[in-house]
Amino acid sequence: MTFEENNFNVVKKTKLTKGQFNVECNIAVTCAKILTATASASVVSSEVLNGNINYAGNIDVKLVYMTEDGEIGTTNSVCPFTSSFVGENIVNGQKALISVKVVETNLESLSSDNIRLVVSLEQSGVLISSNEIHSVQSSASDICSKTEEINVIRFVGEATENITVSSEFSVREQVKKLILTESQVMLKNVESGVNFVSVSGEVITRVLCLTENDKFETGYVYDTFKEEVELEGATRESLVEGYGFVKNDGVRTELEEGDKGVKLNIEVPVLLAVKAYEEATVIVVKDLYSTTNEIKVSTESFDMTTVCPMEIVESKIDGTLTLDENQPRVDKIMFVGGNNVVVSNSYLKDGEIFIEGIASTTVVYLNDELNNLNSVQIDVPFVISDKFNNEIIDGILNVDAVVSDVDVVVKKGREFYYDAKVKACVNYCHDIVSGVISKAETLEAYPEKDYGMELLFAHAGQEAWDIAKEARINEEILILQNPEVVFPLAEDKNLILFYQKEQ
């Protein structure tokens, strides 16, 4: 009597421990005053080892500043960094989805030829593992097995694709200087096909430039895209999720002059990342027994993670800021920059999803009395919500948010009013618990039956399987010898079994 392995794999997603760390960025530039500092972070490479995940990334810093002679200057700089996650559950061969967000950017020092910024980053992520679940089966004649079909979730694979989204922005006047471009990507839909995943979304780019008449011109450009990312093994029934990242250090802008103004041609590189999962059916042994021997059976429960369709949440947010008395009053807002949004918390409750965060922007304004430009940062806490079609609330939420259409007005020279649109892309998954017989061992043999007939006292509600297991006979024999009996039993009943004794 032998038992064979009937193992199968399921996918399990686990949150990586969230944490914050600081990165010092030194930028070689000569300036008198920093007006705005925009920073964004991206992951360049990662490696999953036993016990830790090492990864490297870049911080893309865009500065708008005043020179010593009162001109507006801009510079872009890339600041590399490294970090890691540590945990006993991290094992070589797993996959990791790492997210790094800029929480805060602080100016530490400003010298004649160098700017030192300290950028606070928040790291989070998800660990994806393909776990082997141990299950048994047997084809031995003395083993009776009761099987069932169970649904499992498997990891199919992942893929990335680099695309470039082109945008145009027109200015009616001649442009003296392009000051700032801020690009963000927002995914809107992810669908699976045969060996590919279709990803559609929108790139939102804010442009700020200075015209020949020393006027600041700003505006938003919205460009949609749809791309098929090749992923072998994906089917139309696959469960898929997608993520998009703007590679800000690669954004390129060209000015095309015309008779009636300037057209800005903007090329925004975007990295698309997709992952695919599949629902499959496996046949496992739900119960078993032997007609000849005692059996020791071990069961195992396991978690597997299913993926829900992506959701989009949109809302308007607003807030105010009053200047301190020691700050110069506002006579004219020149421009805003450094738009950012940080999601601090997200959760499900009563059929809704709630997203909490802080939106921030830097306002550059003119004070007539001092005849100079000043800047102040506005931080706006917000809570947005929307209906969420999932009854399970104990899962993993991954939320990416962007802000657009940022507008700031001033009242009475000292109070700013901020309003904007916030859009959030929500990927959600949760665990499903199941169980199998993971191990079976043969123990001592039953005593040999020395009688030819046996009377069984069966109870109402019992199935043929349950009665046969108690009697240690094959279920088919029980049914064959009691053809008039209908299972499950409607009432208590006596059943007769006949045994063929060997001579």
Secondary structure, DSSP 8 states (H G I E B T S, - for coil): ---EE--EEEEEEEEEEEEEEEEEEEE----SEEEEEEEEEEEEEEEEETTEEEEEEEEEEEEEEE-TTS-EEEEEEEEEEEEEEE-TT--TT-EEEEEEEEEEEEEEEE-SS-EEEEEEEEEEEEEEEEEEE--EE---TTEEEEEEEEEEEEEEEEEEEEEEEEEEEEESS-EEEEEEEEEEEEEEEEEEETTEEEEEEEEEEEEEEEETTS-EEEEEEEEEEEEEEE-TT--TT-EEEEEEEE-GGG-EEEEEEETTEEEEEEEEEEEEEEEEEEEEEEEEEEEEEESSEEEEEEEEEEEEEEE---EEEEEEEEEEEE--TTS---SEEEEEEEEEEEEEEEEEETTEEEEEEEEEEEEEEEETTTTEEEEEEEEEEEEEEEE---S--SEEEEEEEEEEEEEEEEETTTEEEEEEEEEEEEEEEEEEEEEEEEEEEEEEE------SEEEEEE-TT--HHHHHHHHTS-HHHHHHH-TT--SS-SS-EEEEEE-----
